[in-house]
Amino acid sequence: MGKRIVQQARGKGSHVYRVRQKASQVRPGYLFDMTGEWEVVNLISSPGHSVPIARLRRRDGVSCCNFAANLLYIGQKITFGGHNNGDIALIGDLKNGAEIFNIENNPKDGGKLVRTGGNVAIVMNRVGDEVTVMMPSKQEKKFNANCRVTIGRAAADGTLAKPILKAGKQFYIKKAKSKLWPRTSAIKMNRIDHPFGSGRGKRIKSKIAKRNSPPGKRVGLLRPRRTGRKKR
């Protein structure tokens, strides 16, 4: 009887392939009500995020966590509807060319897009209730004018500038987020570990998995739109 392949083991969600609890103790995002003035009371380094987390507190005692903007400091005042670095505002109230991050995909969803270190999106223009934004991938995306964003650029730019000099450091970086590393090529595995394994070299069978194949066989190309060599 063969053992579980990596896809099955990760899908099962055992302790080996599960995000560590400490990586998600802080849940950054917008509250349903973000009106008023907030103060940055602490900056947190979360192992599950590439951006420092800023803990915000309002005068009435309500607190929340949001991704820190570049050059944010403890004691800084954050206002809803402002136009300064780190402020939270509706995307429809910003001028063209404004830099933003932590964008809500839909109003009141708490922020879903542009949340990694050093990333930034740019407001292009507004037509009616839709605002066009240039994403970090240079693709344009339209948002509802009532979506909330954070003004500025996400902090921790240049985190990857320092080289990773040893494999042990990369291992713990990936382990904190439950990322599979190092990744072994399927054709270099044994036949018991993967359907593509063995086969004497790289002469593997078809990479297109059958649609009704079980999880242990469902590897490679899943329901590809096209096959064969692409003609110019």
C-alpha positions as YAML, in Angstrom:
chain: A
units: angstrom
residues:
- id: 1
  name: MET
  ca: [0.00, 0.00, 0.00]
- id: 2
  name: GLY
  ca: [1.45, 3.36, -1.04]
- id: 3
  name: LYS
  ca: [1.69, 6.38, 1.20]
- id: 4
  name: ARG
  ca: [-0.03, 9.69, 0.68]
- id: 5
  name: ILE
  ca: [1.53, 11.96, -1.92]
- id: 6
  name: VAL
  ca: [2.27, 15.57, -1.00]
- id: 7
  name: GLN
  ca: [-0.96, 16.89, -2.54]
- id: 8
  name: GLN
  ca: [-3.02, 14.55, -0.39]
- id: 9
  name: ALA
  ca: [-1.07, 15.27, 2.79]
- id: 10
  name: ARG
  ca: [-1.38, 19.04, 2.36]
- id: 11
  name: GLY
  ca: [-5.07, 18.78, 1.51]
- id: 12
  name: LYS
  ca: [-5.72, 16.74, 4.63]
- id: 13
  name: GLY
  ca: [-4.38, 19.60, 6.75]
- id: 14
  name: SER
  ca: [-2.24, 17.72, 9.24]
- id: 15
  name: HIS
  ca: [0.06, 19.49, 11.72]
- id: 16
  name: VAL
  ca: [2.96, 19.28, 9.27]
- id: 17
  name: TYR
  ca: [1.09, 21.16, 6.53]
- id: 18
  name: ARG
  ca: [-0.86, 23.64, 8.63]
- id: 19
  name: VAL
  ca: [-0.17, 27.33, 9.19]
- id: 20
  name: ARG
  ca: [1.22, 27.85, 12.67]
- id: 21
  name: GLN
  ca: [-1.22, 29.45, 15.10]
- id: 22
  name: LYS
  ca: [1.13, 32.27, 16.01]
- id: 23
  name: ALA
  ca: [1.30, 33.32, 12.35]
- id: 24
  name: SER
  ca: [-2.36, 34.36, 12.37]
- id: 25
  name: GLN
  ca: [-2.83, 35.72, 15.89]
- id: 26
  name: VAL
  ca: [-3.13, 39.23, 14.45]
- id: 27
  name: ARG
  ca: [-5.91, 39.74, 11.92]
- id: 28
  name: PRO
  ca: [-5.33, 43.07, 10.13]
- id: 29
  name: GLY
  ca: [-8.16, 44.77, 8.32]
- id: 30
  name: TYR
  ca: [-10.81, 47.46, 8.58]
- id: 31
  name: LEU
  ca: [-13.62, 47.38, 11.11]
- id: 32
  name: PHE
  ca: [-17.19, 47.91, 9.97]
- id: 33
  name: ASP
  ca: [-17.05, 51.37, 11.58]
- id: 34
  name: MET
  ca: [-13.74, 53.17, 11.03]
- id: 35
  name: THR
  ca: [-14.95, 56.74, 11.59]
- id: 36
  name: GLY
  ca: [-13.16, 59.11, 13.94]
- id: 37
  name: GLU
  ca: [-9.52, 59.63, 14.86]
- id: 38
  name: TRP
  ca: [-7.22, 56.72, 15.67]
- id: 39
  name: GLU
  ca: [-3.78, 56.59, 17.27]
- id: 40
  name: VAL
  ca: [-0.99, 54.16, 16.47]
- id: 41
  name: VAL
  ca: [-0.20, 52.51, 19.81]
- id: 42
  name: ASN
  ca: [2.08, 49.69, 18.66]
- id: 43
  name: LEU
  ca: [3.84, 48.21, 15.64]
- id: 44
  name: ILE
  ca: [3.82, 44.41, 15.49]
- id: 45
  name: SER
  ca: [6.06, 42.10, 13.47]
- id: 46
  name: SER
  ca: [3.81, 39.22, 12.43]
- id: 47
  name: PRO
  ca: [5.47, 36.04, 11.10]
- id: 48
  name: GLY
  ca: [2.49, 35.39, 8.84]
- id: 49
  name: HIS
  ca: [2.66, 38.75, 7.06]
- id: 50
  name: SER
  ca: [5.33, 40.56, 5.09]
- id: 51
  name: VAL
  ca: [4.16, 43.99, 6.30]
- id: 52
  name: PRO
  ca: [4.39, 45.26, 9.91]
- id: 53
  name: ILE
  ca: [1.02, 45.46, 11.65]
- id: 54
  name: ALA
  ca: [-0.07, 48.72, 13.26]
- id: 55
  name: ARG
  ca: [-2.39, 48.49, 16.25]
- id: 56
  name: LEU
  ca: [-4.82, 51.42, 16.22]
- id: 57
  name: ARG
  ca: [-6.92, 52.69, 19.10]
- id: 58
  name: ARG
  ca: [-9.79, 55.15, 19.14]
- id: 59
  name: ARG
  ca: [-10.71, 57.50, 22.00]
- id: 60
  name: ASP
  ca: [-13.69, 55.34, 22.98]
- id: 61
  name: GLY
  ca: [-11.37, 52.37, 23.56]
- id: 62
  name: VAL
  ca: [-12.10, 50.48, 20.34]
- id: 63
  name: SER
  ca: [-8.95, 49.02, 18.79]
- id: 64
  name: CYS
  ca: [-8.11, 47.27, 15.54]
- id: 65
  name: CYS
  ca: [-5.11, 46.27, 13.46]
- id: 66
  name: ASN
  ca: [-4.16, 47.50, 10.01]
- id: 67
  name: PHE
  ca: [-1.16, 47.14, 7.74]
- id: 68
  name: ALA
  ca: [1.41, 49.85, 8.41]
- id: 69
  name: ALA
  ca: [2.18, 52.42, 5.78]
- id: 70
  name: ASN
  ca: [5.75, 53.36, 5.02]
- id: 71
  name: LEU
  ca: [7.29, 55.76, 7.60]
- id: 72
  name: LEU
  ca: [4.41, 55.19, 10.05]
- id: 73
  name: TYR
  ca: [5.40, 55.73, 13.69]
- id: 74
  name: ILE
  ca: [3.95, 55.08, 17.16]
- id: 75
  name: GLY
  ca: [1.82, 57.98, 18.32]
- id: 76
  name: GLN
  ca: [0.79, 59.07, 14.83]
- id: 77
  name: LYS
  ca: [-2.83, 60.13, 14.39]
- id: 78
  name: ILE
  ca: [-4.85, 58.27, 11.76]
- id: 79
  name: THR
  ca: [-8.10, 59.82, 10.55]
- id: 80
  name: PHE
  ca: [-10.86, 58.36, 8.43]
- id: 81
  name: GLY
  ca: [-11.31, 60.47, 5.33]
- id: 82
  name: GLY
  ca: [-7.91, 62.15, 5.58]
- id: 83
  name: HIS
  ca: [-5.36, 62.53, 2.82]
- id: 84
  name: ASN
  ca: [-2.10, 62.04, 4.72]
- id: 85
  name: ASN
  ca: [0.21, 59.05, 4.74]
- id: 86
  name: GLY
  ca: [-1.38, 56.17, 6.67]
- id: 87
  name: ASP
  ca: [-4.91, 57.63, 6.71]
- id: 88
  name: ILE
  ca: [-7.91, 55.50, 5.75]
- id: 89
  name: ALA
  ca: [-10.29, 56.88, 3.14]
- id: 90
  name: LEU
  ca: [-12.88, 55.99, 0.55]
- id: 91
  name: ILE
  ca: [-11.28, 55.37, -2.80]
- id: 92
  name: GLY
  ca: [-13.80, 57.64, -4.49]
- id: 93
  name: ASP
  ca: [-12.64, 60.66, -2.45]
- id: 94
  name: LEU
  ca: [-9.00, 60.47, -3.56]
- id: 95
  name: LYS
  ca: [-7.36, 62.41, -6.34]
- id: 96
  name: ASN
  ca: [-5.88, 60.88, -9.46]
- id: 97
  name: GLY
  ca: [-2.33, 59.68, -8.88]
- id: 98
  name: ALA
  ca: [-2.80, 58.93, -5.18]
- id: 99
  name: GLU
  ca: [-0.83, 55.95, -3.85]
- id: 100
  name: ILE
  ca: [-2.90, 53.39, -1.94]
- id: 101
  name: PHE
  ca: [-2.74, 49.84, -0.56]
- id: 102
  name: ASN
  ca: [-4.91, 47.37, 1.39]
- id: 103
  name: ILE
  ca: [-7.85, 47.87, -0.98]
- id: 104
  name: GLU
  ca: [-11.30, 46.46, -0.36]
- id: 105
  name: ASN
  ca: [-12.56, 44.34, -3.23]
- id: 106
  name: ASN
  ca: [-16.13, 45.12, -2.18]
- id: 107
  name: PRO
  ca: [-17.30, 47.78, 0.31]
- id: 108
  name: LYS
  ca: [-17.02, 46.72, 3.97]
- id: 109
  name: ASP
  ca: [-15.11, 43.47, 3.30]
- id: 110
  name: GLY
  ca: [-12.13, 44.58, 5.41]
- id: 111
  name: GLY
  ca: [-9.43, 44.86, 2.74]
- id: 112
  name: LYS
  ca: [-8.31, 42.13, 0.35]
- id: 113
  name: LEU
  ca: [-5.83, 43.44, -2.24]
- id: 114
  name: VAL
  ca: [-2.30, 44.98, -2.31]
- id: 115
  name: ARG
  ca: [-1.25, 43.81, 1.17]
- id: 116
  name: THR
  ca: [2.38, 42.72, 0.71]
- id: 117
  name: GLY
  ca: [5.56, 44.54, 1.69]
- id: 118
  name: GLY
  ca: [6.41, 47.59, -0.42]
- id: 119
  name: ASN
  ca: [3.45, 47.20, -2.76]
- id: 120
  name: VAL
  ca: [1.40, 50.14, -3.95]
- id: 121
  name: ALA
  ca: [-1.49, 50.83, -6.32]
- id: 122
  name: ILE
  ca: [-2.27, 54.14, -8.04]
- id: 123
  name: VAL
  ca: [-5.67, 55.78, -8.51]
- id: 124
  name: MET
  ca: [-6.20, 56.53, -12.19]
- id: 125
  name: ASN
  ca: [-9.62, 58.11, -12.66]
- id: 126
  name: ARG
  ca: [-13.25, 58.00, -11.58]
- id: 127
  name: VAL
  ca: [-16.32, 57.56, -13.78]
- id: 128
  name: GLY
  ca: [-19.59, 57.62, -11.87]
- id: 129
  name: ASP
  ca: [-19.45, 55.13, -9.00]
- id: 130
  name: GLU
  ca: [-16.42, 53.28, -10.40]
- id: 131
  name: VAL
  ca: [-12.78, 54.11, -9.77]
- id: 132
  name: THR
  ca: [-10.02, 52.72, -11.99]
- id: 133
  name: VAL
  ca: [-6.84, 51.70, -10.19]
- id: 134
  name: MET
  ca: [-3.47, 50.70, -11.60]
- id: 135
  name: MET
  ca: [-2.51, 47.57, -9.69]
- id: 136
  name: PRO
  ca: [1.11, 46.57, -8.91]
- id: 137
  name: SER
  ca: [0.93, 44.14, -11.85]
- id: 138
  name: LYS
  ca: [0.32, 47.15, -14.16]
- id: 139
  name: GLN
  ca: [-3.19, 45.88, -14.81]
- id: 140
  name: GLU
  ca: [-6.14, 48.23, -14.41]
- id: 141
  name: LYS
  ca: [-8.98, 47.20, -12.12]
- id: 142
  name: LYS
  ca: [-12.26, 48.94, -11.32]
- id: 143
  name: PHE
  ca: [-13.57, 49.35, -7.78]
- id: 144
  name: ASN
  ca: [-16.69, 50.73, -6.18]
- id: 145
  name: ALA
  ca: [-16.19, 54.31, -5.00]
- id: 146
  name: ASN
  ca: [-17.18, 53.28, -1.44]
- id: 147
  name: CYS
  ca: [-14.31, 50.80, -1.04]
- id: 148
  name: ARG
  ca: [-11.90, 51.77, 1.73]
- id: 149
  name: VAL
  ca: [-8.13, 52.00, 1.25]
- id: 150
  name: THR
  ca: [-5.04, 53.05, 3.17]
- id: 151
  name: ILE
  ca: [-3.13, 56.00, 1.74]
- id: 152
  name: GLY
  ca: [0.57, 55.57, 1.03]
- id: 153
  name: ARG
  ca: [2.85, 52.66, 0.29]
- id: 154
  name: ALA
  ca: [2.94, 49.44, 2.30]
- id: 155
  name: ALA
  ca: [5.87, 49.30, 4.69]
- id: 156
  name: ALA
  ca: [8.76, 46.79, 4.62]
- id: 157
  name: ASP
  ca: [9.89, 47.62, 1.12]
- id: 158
  name: GLY
  ca: [13.21, 45.92, 0.39]
- id: 159
  name: THR
  ca: [12.62, 43.00, 2.73]
- id: 160
  name: LEU
  ca: [13.91, 40.59, 0.11]
- id: 161
  name: ALA
  ca: [16.89, 42.80, -0.81]
- id: 162
  name: LYS
  ca: [19.06, 41.06, 1.76]
- id: 163
  name: PRO
  ca: [20.08, 37.67, 0.34]
- id: 164
  name: ILE
  ca: [19.15, 34.45, 2.10]
- id: 165
  name: LEU
  ca: [22.58, 32.97, 2.70]
- id: 166
  name: LYS
  ca: [21.61, 29.55, 3.99]
- id: 167
  name: ALA
  ca: [18.85, 27.07, 3.37]
- id: 168
  name: GLY
  ca: [17.89, 26.90, 7.06]
- id: 169
  name: LYS
  ca: [16.64, 30.48, 7.05]
- id: 170
  name: GLN
  ca: [14.51, 29.89, 3.96]
- id: 171
  name: PHE
  ca: [13.10, 26.78, 5.59]
- id: 172
  name: TYR
  ca: [11.78, 28.68, 8.61]
- id: 173
  name: ILE
  ca: [10.48, 31.53, 6.46]
- id: 174
  name: LYS
  ca: [8.37, 29.09, 4.45]
- id: 175
  name: LYS
  ca: [7.40, 27.06, 7.51]
- id: 176
  name: ALA
  ca: [5.80, 30.05, 9.22]
- id: 177
  name: LYS
  ca: [3.30, 30.33, 6.34]
- id: 178
  name: SER
  ca: [3.02, 26.57, 5.70]
- id: 179
  name: LYS
  ca: [4.62, 26.86, 2.27]
- id: 180
  name: LEU
  ca: [6.02, 23.72, 0.66]
- id: 181
  name: TRP
  ca: [9.80, 24.07, 0.49]
- id: 182
  name: PRO
  ca: [12.08, 22.69, -0.82]
- id: 183
  name: ARG
  ca: [9.97, 21.48, -3.70]
- id: 184
  name: THR
  ca: [11.09, 18.25, -5.31]
- id: 185
  name: SER
  ca: [10.34, 17.69, -8.98]
- id: 186
  name: ALA
  ca: [7.71, 14.99, -9.41]
- id: 187
  name: ILE
  ca: [9.69, 13.10, -12.04]
- id: 188
  name: LYS
  ca: [12.62, 12.80, -9.63]
- id: 189
  name: MET
  ca: [10.52, 11.02, -7.01]
- id: 190
  name: ASN
  ca: [9.97, 7.31, -6.61]
- id: 191
  name: ARG
  ca: [6.91, 5.72, -8.11]
- id: 192
  name: ILE
  ca: [5.43, 5.22, -4.66]
- id: 193
  name: ASP
  ca: [5.59, 8.96, -3.91]
- id: 194
  name: HIS
  ca: [4.05, 10.42, -7.07]
- id: 195
  name: PRO
  ca: [2.30, 9.25, -10.26]
- id: 196
  name: PHE
  ca: [5.06, 10.88, -12.32]
- id: 197
  name: GLY
  ca: [7.80, 9.15, -10.31]
- id: 198
  name: SER
  ca: [10.40, 6.76, -11.69]
- id: 199
  name: GLY
  ca: [9.96, 6.09, -15.40]
- id: 200
  name: ARG
  ca: [13.69, 6.20, -16.02]
- id: 201
  name: GLY
  ca: [14.34, 9.87, -16.52]
- id: 202
  name: LYS
  ca: [12.02, 12.51, -17.85]
- id: 203
  name: ARG
  ca: [10.00, 10.32, -20.21]
- id: 204
  name: ILE
  ca: [6.82, 10.78, -18.22]
- id: 205
  name: LYS
  ca: [3.31, 9.92, -19.26]
- id: 206
  name: SER
  ca: [0.68, 12.51, -20.11]
- id: 207
  name: LYS
  ca: [0.50, 15.39, -17.63]
- id: 208
  name: ILE
  ca: [-3.21, 15.80, -18.26]
- id: 209
  name: ALA
  ca: [-5.14, 14.25, -15.38]
- id: 210
  name: LYS
  ca: [-8.47, 12.61, -16.06]
- id: 211
  name: ARG
  ca: [-11.44, 14.55, -14.80]
- id: 212
  name: ASN
  ca: [-12.75, 11.69, -12.69]
- id: 213
  name: SER
  ca: [-9.38, 10.67, -11.25]
- id: 214
  name: PRO
  ca: [-9.02, 10.35, -7.44]
- id: 215
  name: PRO
  ca: [-6.94, 12.84, -5.40]
- id: 216
  name: GLY
  ca: [-3.86, 10.62, -5.53]
- id: 217
  name: LYS
  ca: [-3.90, 10.64, -9.34]
- id: 218
  name: ARG
  ca: [-5.16, 14.16, -9.85]
- id: 219
  name: VAL
  ca: [-1.81, 15.83, -10.53]
- id: 220
  name: GLY
  ca: [-0.29, 17.68, -13.45]
- id: 221
  name: LEU
  ca: [-2.53, 19.65, -15.80]
- id: 222
  name: LEU
  ca: [-6.10, 19.80, -14.47]
- id: 223
  name: ARG
  ca: [-8.74, 20.50, -17.11]
- id: 224
  name: PRO
  ca: [-6.40, 22.45, -19.45]
- id: 225
  name: ARG
  ca: [-8.02, 24.73, -21.98]
- id: 226
  name: ARG
  ca: [-5.64, 23.64, -24.71]
- id: 227
  name: THR
  ca: [-2.96, 21.03, -25.33]
- id: 228
  name: GLY
  ca: [0.01, 20.64, -27.61]
- id: 229
  name: ARG
  ca: [2.56, 23.11, -28.81]
- id: 230
  name: LYS
  ca: [1.34, 26.65, -29.24]
- id: 231
  name: LYS
  ca: [1.63, 27.88, -32.82]
- id: 232
  name: ARG
  ca: [2.63, 31.43, -33.53]
...
